[in-house]
Structure formats: structure tokens, C-alpha cells
Amino acid sequence: MFIYKPNTTKESQLILKKTKEKFNILPPHWELLALISPKRFEMFINEIEYLLNHPRINSDFFTMLRLHVANRENFNYCKSLNTKLLLAKGYDKNQITSIKEDIKTLPLDKNHKLLATKAIKAIYQAEEFNKEDIQELKDSSWEDSDIYDAIDHAAFIFKVNKILKAYLG
């Protein structure tokens, strides 16, 4: 799958073991990232863990956001992985197809739909994203840190996918 297999170190073995125990999954790209840079992979895992336990945003929101961006950018690996994650959570194929095509159709409450729509606007139409968008989100109960987390994660998928594409054969 990947064009390169880095050497395994004790540090990478340990973090992979901990990750598998914590999440019960170990996708191939996680293994690659852990082998390339165990310290950076640990930061990646901390980010995922933070999002899964977000104090205010439904954790499924982030999976849906990744799926939508992956679909728009034709990041096949991430489309597949996030689809599997959502199916395992009980979402059906029609909901998943809808999320891929239109972020406004998230099967979450109206505040999450608005947050997703604005996060996508922020990364695809940054020059049009403005203080009125932020105020609309705040008026819908989102805090500055929530808005940042949503936009950051929507952009995050680009970084990870560019790294993976560099290592794909």
C-alpha cells in the first residue's frame, strides 16, 4: 500500500501498542505515521482523543466533517475509513452519501449543521468567511474554541492526506 516502510523502534512499538489498546483499531496510515515519527504521531493521537472527548461538540461531527472534505477532495482512503467509522456508529448509507455531498445534511442538530457549514466555508471560501459568520455561530451557542476546533479539523484533513499521498505507491 505505502511505498516506504520505516524501521520499527521501541518507541514506535510502544505507541502503536497503546494506540491499539485505546482505540481498538490501528489503520495502516496510523502505523505508518507512528513509524515515521513517534512523537508527531503521539500528537496526532492526542488530537483525535481530544476530539472524541470534546466538551461541547458531538464526536461524530468530526468524522462527518472529515468524510465531507475527503469526498470533495477525492481522498479515497479517508472516505473509506470515515465511512466505516460512521457505519459502525449506526449511521446508514443514505445518511453517509448525503454527508459526502452536502455538509448541511448532517444528521445532527441545527447548531452542529451550522458549525459544519461555517467550517467548510472557512476552508473553501476563506475570503468570504467573516465576523458575521463567527457571530452567527456564537449566537447559536458555540464558543470561540468550538469554532476554532471545527475549522482546524476541517483543514487538518488536508495535511494528513497530503502526507499519506506522499507515501502511497
C-alpha positions in Angstrom: 0.0 0.0 0.0 2.7 2.5 1.0 5.9 3.0 -0.9 8.0 3.1 2.2 8.2 1.1 5.4 10.3 2.9 8.1 12.2 0.9 10.7 10.3 0.0 13.8 11.7 1.4 17.0 10.9 0.5 20.6 9.3 3.9 20.9 7.1 3.3 17.9 6.2 -0.2 19.0 5.1 1.1 22.4 2.9 3.9 21.0 1.3 1.5 18.5 0.5 -0.9 21.2 -1.0 1.8 23.4 -3.0 3.2 20.4 -4.4 -0.2 19.6 -5.4 -0.8 23.2 -7.0 2.7 23.5 -8.9 2.8 20.2 -9.3 -0.9 19.3 -8.2 -0.1 15.7 -4.9 0.5 14.0 -5.5 1.7 10.5 -2.4 1.3 8.2 -1.8 5.0 7.9 -1.6 5.3 11.7 1.0 2.7 11.8 3.0 4.5 9.0 2.8 7.8 10.8 3.9 6.2 14.1 6.9 4.6 12.5 7.9 7.7 10.7 7.7 10.0 13.7 6.5 8.5 17.0 6.5 11.9 18.7 4.4 13.5 16.0 2.1 10.5 15.9 1.5 10.9 19.6 0.5 14.5 19.0 -1.9 13.2 16.3 -3.4 10.7 18.6 -3.8 13.3 21.3 -5.7 15.4 18.8 -8.0 12.5 17.9 -8.6 11.8 21.6 -9.4 15.4 22.3 -12.0 15.5 19.5 -13.5 12.2 20.6 -14.0 13.7 24.1 -14.8 17.2 23.0 -16.6 19.1 25.8 -19.2 20.6 23.5 -19.1 19.2 20.0 -20.5 15.7 19.2 -17.6 13.5 18.3 -19.4 12.2 15.3 -19.4 15.7 13.9 -15.6 15.5 13.3 -15.9 12.2 11.5 -18.6 13.7 9.3 -16.5 16.7 8.6 -13.6 14.6 7.6 -15.8 12.5 5.3 -17.2 15.5 3.6 -13.8 17.1 2.9 -12.4 13.7 1.9 -15.2 13.3 -0.6 -14.7 16.9 -2.0 -11.0 16.3 -2.4 -11.3 12.7 -3.6 -9.2 11.4 -0.7 -10.2 7.8 -1.2 -8.5 6.3 1.9 -10.2 8.8 4.2 -13.5 8.4 2.5 -13.4 4.7 3.1 -12.1 4.9 6.7 -14.6 7.6 7.8 -17.5 5.8 6.1 -16.6 2.6 8.1 -16.5 4.6 11.3 -19.9 6.1 10.7 -21.4 2.8 9.7 -20.1 1.3 12.9 -21.8 4.1 14.8 -25.2 3.2 13.3 -25.5 5.8 10.5 -27.0 4.4 7.3 -25.6 4.5 3.8 -28.1 7.2 2.7 -27.1 9.5 5.5 -23.4 8.9 4.7 -24.0 9.6 1.0 -25.8 12.8 1.9 -23.0 13.9 4.2 -20.4 13.4 1.5 -22.4 15.6 -1.0 -23.8 18.3 1.2 -22.5 19.3 4.6 -25.8 20.9 5.5 -27.4 17.5 5.7 -25.5 16.3 8.8 -27.8 14.1 10.8 -27.1 16.2 13.9 -28.9 19.2 15.4 -29.2 22.6 13.7 -26.3 24.0 15.7 -23.9 21.3 14.5 -25.2 21.7 11.0 -24.4 25.4 11.2 -21.0 24.8 12.7 -20.1 22.3 9.9 -21.4 24.7 7.2 -19.3 27.6 8.5 -16.2 25.4 9.0 -16.4 24.3 5.4 -17.0 27.9 4.3 -13.9 28.9 6.3 -11.6 26.5 4.5 -13.1 26.7 1.0 -14.1 30.4 0.9 -11.8 31.9 3.5 -12.0 35.3 1.9 -15.8 35.3 2.4 -15.7 34.0 6.0 -16.1 37.0 8.3 -17.0 38.3 11.7 -20.7 37.9 10.9 -20.2 34.2 10.4 -18.5 34.0 13.8 -21.2 36.0 15.4 -23.9 33.7 13.9 -22.0 30.7 15.4 -21.7 32.4 18.8 -25.4 33.3 18.7 -26.1 29.6 18.1 -24.2 28.7 21.4 -20.8 28.0 20.0 -17.7 29.4 21.8 -14.6 30.7 20.1 -12.7 27.5 20.9 -15.5 25.3 19.4 -15.4 27.4 16.2 -11.6 27.1 16.1 -11.7 23.3 16.7 -14.2 22.8 13.8 -12.2 24.9 11.3 -8.9 23.5 12.4 -10.2 19.9 12.0 -11.7 20.6 8.6 -8.3 21.9 7.4 -6.4 19.1 9.3 -7.7 16.5 6.8 -5.7 18.3 4.0 -2.4 17.9 5.9 -2.9 14.3 6.7 -3.9 13.4 3.2 -1.0 15.2 1.6 1.3 13.3 3.9 -0.4 10.0 3.0 -0.3 10.7 -0.7 3.4 11.3 -0.5 3.9 7.8 0.9 1.3 5.9 -1.2 2.6 3.8 -4.0 
